[in-house]
Amino acid sequence: MKVSIDILEEYLHERYGGWAKEEGLFMKLVEEMGEIAEILNMRSGRKSAKSEDLQAELGSELADLIHYAVAIAAINNLDLNEIILQKDKKASIKYHHDTNLEKFIQSKEQL
């Protein structure tokens, strides 16, 4: 099963909409960023590892980070799908990339 940004936004809007405050969700987002930083420090050897499965922990914390970032967008009724496509299009022009995310998706859909 694949998770789309649209579905995740809809789900998180139902989950948090009406009661969650963006400040609280942002604090959770920052907390998850700190946990990711800790894991990356362990993987690089700058900090001793508490666990042997840092790859799984990294995946879990990245999922949490995405969860809270999308939740903030959802309760603010932002269309991340469209925002990501437009932001990538601008970056592709700015940095002179040969393609952009929209073209990449279109090429994959033609297969």
Buried (B, 14 or more C-beta within 10 A) or exposed (E): EEEEBEEBBEBBBEBBBEEBEBEBBBEBBEBBBEBBEBBBEBBEEEEEBEEEEBEEBBEBBBEBBBBBBBBBBBBEEEEBEEEEBBEBBEEBEEEEEEEBBBBEEEEEEEE
